[in-house]
Amino acid sequence: MKTGMSTSAQTDIKNLSKEQLGAWLEENGIKSYRAGQIFKWVFSHQIDQFSSMTDLGQELREKLAAHFIISRLQTERIETSIDGSQKYLFRLADGNHVETVLIPEKNHLTLCISSQVGCAMGCRFCLTARDGFVRDLTSGEIVSQVRDIKKNIGSQPLSNIVMMGMGEPLANYSNVVQAIRILTDRDFGLEFSTRKVTLSTAGLVPELLQLGKDISVNLAVSLNATDDATRSRLMPINNKYPLKNLLEACIKYPLAPRKRITFEYILLREINDSTEDALRLTKLLRPIKAKVNLIPFNEHPGSMFQRPDEKSILKFQDILVQHHYTAMVRNSKGQDISAACGQLRATHEITRN
Ligand code: SAH
């Protein structure tokens, strides 16, 4: 169980917020503004040793090195798909693994990151759910996925982050929020625009409402069904937070100008792909500034669901488009490298709107 466990008892400095590091500095008789300077080294310059932080005094560098480490995720494997997406398998200090996928889009790269090892949501169609929940990622581990890959890809334009990898981000609320704050910090951090970071949730209503109050981030909601009976069957979380509650929370979610909530909708043959479903979906989303991503089910061994045929997919999309929704079909990317549970895919817009 202890295999690969870090022997160091020191804290990874990436697990601290700017405020926490500032407070630690103050306690040690150092001005708190140095926190920004230190984080700039850690995140912008991706430096791994305090000794390389040349604009800090020798004494401070030694003090930092005595209390903190700057960890790096161990890259166990990188698999490249024929479509260009790359799956990184990272090994964490305790021997657990997470996956992060780099997806090439037309003019930039998108990174799909994980928020937990495993997942407790138990969605019936999802491969991650099968192995259950192991643990939350720390904010340092979440941010490290971005930091370490950025270092690897050099000057390639990585501009978008999607929290659609393993885990339910809102079930790991404080670490995820702290990680997003670091990713989007304009002073020292990785400097992602809040308009380019998207959090995808199965629909944890209280946390969703809180998120809107705490930070600015794009929201994607995995809807996947248009009635409570079907949704509860597919996603047990719906028993706790049924459609009505979830959609009311979405209405309240504060959106940035010209932004919409993305509703993800897995298309499962003869489960949720009928004309009636499409029409019900247009009604459900009417009060919300919404767009829809249709995700034909990514089949995996042993799964009890099937992907609808192309004609049904296009018909479903057509109904949404006729009702003036932007509806894209997102085809799974990286299938040849089993880029996980179909979560890891790039936008593939099929015409219109
Ligand atoms: N827990 C979060 C983020 C991880 S799942 C959430 O539920 O949104 C990310 C997306 O992948 C979700 O929209 C989910 O519905 C979808 N997904 C999971 N398994 C899939 C599969 N086998 N085929 C297609 N999409 C899948």
Residues whose N, C-alpha, C, O or C-beta is under 5 A from the ligand:
A	BS01	SAH	F125 C126 L127 M163 M164 G165 G167 E168 P169 S200 T201 A202 S222 E264 I266 I295 P296 F297 N298 C341 G342 Q343
